[in-house]
Amino acid sequence: MNLGELDPAKQLYRIPEAMHLLAMGRSVIYEQIRSNRLRSVKQGRARLIPVSAIRDYVALLAKEAKVMDDQAA
């Protein structure tokens, strides 16, 4: 994901937008939400992903990748 694609004026993203930003499919997004790795909120019937949750999720992935790299070395 290119964090530069995040709209600085936008605080919440719909699932299809998060799918595009994270380059993930719908089922993967929902699995990450269910496993509490990607935070989301509900507004009425809509499931929304806060911009801070997207940043936190990318940081989590980077941290996990570093741990894996360190274990492989």
N, CA, C and O of each residue as an XYZ file, in Angstrom:
292
protein
N       0.840     -1.178      0.000
C       0.000      0.000      0.000
C       0.874      1.225      0.000
O       1.898      1.275      0.681
N       0.478      2.186     -0.744
C       1.159      3.462     -0.737
C       0.375      4.399      0.169
O      -0.720      4.837     -0.183
N       0.932      4.706      1.336
C       0.217      5.587      2.262
C      -0.002      6.968      1.661
O      -0.830      7.734      2.153
N       0.725      7.286      0.614
C       0.510      8.555     -0.076
C      -0.851      8.620     -0.746
O      -1.329      9.706     -1.076
N      -1.486      7.457     -0.953
C      -2.814      7.431     -1.558
C      -3.907      7.834     -0.578
O      -5.032      8.116     -0.989
N      -3.587      7.865      0.715
C      -4.586      8.257      1.705
C      -4.921      9.729      1.532
O      -4.034     10.576      1.433
N      -6.202     10.015      1.496
C      -6.678     11.388      1.366
C      -6.567     12.052      2.731
O      -7.219     11.606      3.676
N      -5.760     13.109      2.866
C      -5.564     13.729      4.180
C      -6.856     14.299      4.781
O      -6.946     14.473      5.996
N      -7.843     14.586      3.950
C      -9.100     15.137      4.447
C     -10.089     14.043      4.852
O     -11.125     14.329      5.452
N      -9.769     12.803      4.526
C     -10.699     11.704      4.761
C     -10.258     10.913      5.993
O      -9.092     10.534      6.106
N     -11.181     10.669      6.906
C     -10.857      9.960      8.140
C     -11.375      8.523      8.164
O     -10.878      7.697      8.930
N     -12.368      8.221      7.330
C     -12.964      6.883      7.288
C     -13.046      6.384      5.855
O     -13.401      7.131      4.943
N     -12.716      5.116      5.667
C     -12.767      4.504      4.345
C     -13.751      3.341      4.346
O     -13.798      2.558      5.294
N     -14.529      3.236      3.286
C     -15.421      2.096      3.119
C     -14.583      0.869      2.767
O     -13.429      0.999      2.358
N     -15.155     -0.304      2.923
C     -14.429     -1.556      2.676
C     -13.826     -1.601      1.265
O     -12.656     -1.958      1.135
N     -14.576     -1.253      0.195
C     -13.946     -1.304     -1.141
C     -12.731     -0.375     -1.265
O     -11.771     -0.702     -1.963
N     -12.769      0.771     -0.596
C     -11.627      1.685     -0.620
C     -10.441      1.077      0.135
O      -9.300      1.160     -0.319
N     -10.718      0.468      1.289
C      -9.658     -0.191      2.057
C      -9.071     -1.354      1.265
O      -7.865     -1.595      1.311
N      -9.927     -2.076      0.536
C      -9.449     -3.171     -0.306
C      -8.429     -2.645     -1.312
O      -7.380     -3.254     -1.518
N      -8.738     -1.530     -1.927
C      -7.838     -0.938     -2.920
C      -6.545     -0.467     -2.256
O      -5.453     -0.757     -2.744
N      -6.671      0.262     -1.141
C      -5.490      0.804     -0.473
C      -4.547     -0.284      0.028
O      -3.326     -0.143     -0.044
N      -5.124     -1.369      0.535
C      -4.315     -2.443      1.095
C      -4.013     -3.557      0.098
O      -3.276     -4.490      0.415
N      -4.575     -3.465     -1.101
C      -4.389     -4.486     -2.149
C      -4.776     -5.862     -1.622
O      -4.031     -6.832     -1.769
N      -5.955     -5.930     -1.005
C      -6.478     -7.169     -0.434
C      -7.908     -7.377     -0.901
O      -8.605     -6.426     -1.255
N      -8.329     -8.618     -0.897
C      -9.702     -8.944     -1.251
C     -10.651     -8.709     -0.085
O     -10.232     -8.548      1.061
N     -11.921     -8.693     -0.403
C     -12.963     -8.453      0.601
C     -12.891     -9.468      1.742
O     -12.952     -9.089      2.912
N     -12.763    -10.744      1.413
C     -12.760    -11.768      2.464
C     -11.548    -11.617      3.382
O     -11.653    -11.845      4.587
N     -10.406    -11.236      2.824
C      -9.207    -11.039      3.645
C      -9.394     -9.850      4.575
O      -9.027     -9.913      5.748
N      -9.960     -8.774      4.059
C     -10.229     -7.588      4.887
C     -11.117     -7.978      6.064
O     -10.811     -7.651      7.211
N     -12.222     -8.682      5.780
C     -13.136     -9.063      6.849
C     -12.484    -10.042      7.829
O     -12.775     -9.992      9.024
N     -11.618    -10.922      7.354
C     -10.907    -11.836      8.245
C      -9.983    -11.054      9.178
O      -9.886    -11.366     10.365
N      -9.312    -10.047      8.645
C      -8.430     -9.229      9.473
C      -9.238     -8.440     10.515
O      -8.778     -8.241     11.640
N     -10.420     -8.003     10.141
C     -11.307     -7.315     11.088
C     -11.748     -8.296     12.176
O     -11.692     -7.971     13.362
N     -12.184     -9.489     11.782
C     -12.640    -10.491     12.755
C     -11.534    -10.891     13.734
O     -11.801    -11.156     14.906
N     -10.307    -10.932     13.251
C      -9.192    -11.337     14.104
C      -8.593    -10.152     14.878
O      -7.567    -10.293     15.542
N      -9.239     -8.995     14.786
C      -8.820     -7.772     15.506
C      -7.452     -7.256     15.083
O      -6.784     -6.555     15.844
N      -7.041     -7.599     13.880
C      -5.781     -7.059     13.347
C      -6.017     -5.750     12.605
O      -5.104     -4.934     12.470
N      -7.233     -5.551     12.130
C      -7.617     -4.324     11.425
C      -8.874     -3.798     12.109
O      -9.923     -4.441     12.088
N      -8.750     -2.626     12.711
C      -9.891     -2.045     13.421
C     -10.903     -1.471     12.435
O     -10.552     -1.019     11.345
N     -12.158     -1.503     12.843
C     -13.216     -0.910     12.034
C     -14.292     -0.358     12.958
O     -14.339     -0.672     14.147
N     -15.149      0.469     12.384
C     -16.291      1.030     13.108
C     -17.520      0.848     12.240
O     -17.419      0.625     11.033
N     -18.673      0.945     12.863
C     -19.926      0.890     12.107
C     -20.641      2.224     12.221
O     -20.728      2.811     13.300
N     -21.141      2.683     11.111
C     -21.985      3.870     11.050
C     -23.255      3.415     10.357
O     -23.282      3.242      9.138
N     -24.308      3.222     11.142
C     -25.514      2.632     10.576
C     -25.196      1.212     10.152
O     -24.721      0.411     10.957
N     -25.453      0.896      8.891
C     -25.154     -0.439      8.367
C     -23.783     -0.522      7.715
O     -23.337     -1.606      7.340
N     -23.116      0.610      7.580
C     -21.829      0.642      6.881
C     -20.672      0.301      7.817
O     -20.598      0.809      8.936
N     -19.783     -0.551      7.356
C     -18.541     -0.868      8.070
C     -17.472      0.046      7.494
O     -17.265      0.069      6.281
N     -16.797      0.794      8.342
C     -15.802      1.768      7.908
C     -14.470      1.505      8.601
O     -14.427      1.030      9.735
N     -13.397      1.820      7.905
C     -12.051      1.642      8.434
C     -11.441      3.022      8.674
O     -11.255      3.783      7.724
N     -11.127      3.355      9.928
C     -10.475      4.643     10.194
C      -9.086      4.694      9.557
O      -8.400      3.676      9.465
N      -8.687      5.864      9.127
C      -7.369      6.030      8.508
C      -6.282      5.607      9.490
O      -5.272      5.038      9.076
N      -6.468      5.871     10.773
C      -5.470      5.459     11.769
C      -5.354      3.937     11.822
O      -4.262      3.416     12.051
N      -6.451      3.217     11.616
C      -6.425      1.759     11.618
C      -5.642      1.224     10.421
O      -4.942      0.217     10.534
N      -5.758      1.891      9.284
C      -5.003      1.479      8.097
C      -3.509      1.659      8.358
O      -2.708      0.776      8.053
N      -3.145      2.802      8.920
C      -1.730      3.047      9.234
C      -1.215      2.032     10.263
O      -0.117      1.495     10.119
N      -2.016      1.779     11.294
C      -1.619      0.816     12.331
C      -1.453     -0.584     11.743
O      -0.532     -1.309     12.119
N      -2.334     -0.965     10.829
C      -2.271     -2.289     10.217
C      -1.001     -2.430      9.370
O      -0.338     -3.466      9.415
N      -0.670     -1.408      8.611
C       0.548     -1.443      7.794
C       1.776     -1.527      8.707
O       2.721     -2.256      8.407
N       1.766     -0.789      9.811
C       2.879     -0.848     10.763
C       2.986     -2.249     11.371
O       4.092     -2.753     11.564
N       1.850     -2.880     11.674
C       1.844     -4.237     12.209
C       2.463     -5.208     11.210
O       3.269     -6.060     11.585
N       2.087     -5.080      9.940
C       2.648     -5.953      8.908
C       4.156     -5.762      8.788
O       4.901     -6.732      8.645
N       4.605     -4.506      8.846
C       6.041     -4.224      8.755
C       6.778     -4.817      9.953
O       7.865     -5.376      9.804
N       6.184     -4.693     11.138
C       6.795     -5.244     12.352
C       6.888     -6.763     12.263
O       7.916     -7.345     12.609
N       5.816     -7.407     11.798
C       5.820     -8.858     11.640
C       6.853     -9.305     10.609
O       7.511    -10.329     10.791
N       6.993     -8.550      9.544
C       7.975     -8.888      8.501
C       9.386     -8.781      9.065
O      10.238     -9.614      8.755
N       9.647     -7.768      9.890
C      10.961     -7.603     10.493
C      11.272     -8.765     11.426
O      12.391     -9.278     11.430
N      10.291     -9.179     12.212
C      10.489    -10.324     13.114
C      10.823    -11.571     12.311
O      11.726    -12.327     12.668
N      10.089    -11.779     11.226
C      10.336    -12.957     10.376
C      11.751    -12.887      9.775
O      12.459    -13.893      9.727
N      12.155    -11.686      9.315
C      13.490    -11.526      8.751
C      14.561    -11.800      9.805
O      15.573    -12.441      9.521
N      14.331    -11.313     11.015
C      15.300    -11.522     12.094
C      15.408    -13.003     12.464
O      16.496    -13.487     12.774
N      14.292    -13.716     12.432
C      14.301    -15.136     12.763
C      14.995    -15.955     11.671
O      15.614    -16.979     11.959
N      14.891    -15.507     10.430
C      15.491    -16.223      9.309
C      17.007    -16.036      9.270
O      17.734    -16.869      8.728
N      17.469    -14.934      9.851
C      18.916    -14.625      9.799
C      19.724    -15.410     10.788
O      20.943    -15.252     10.854
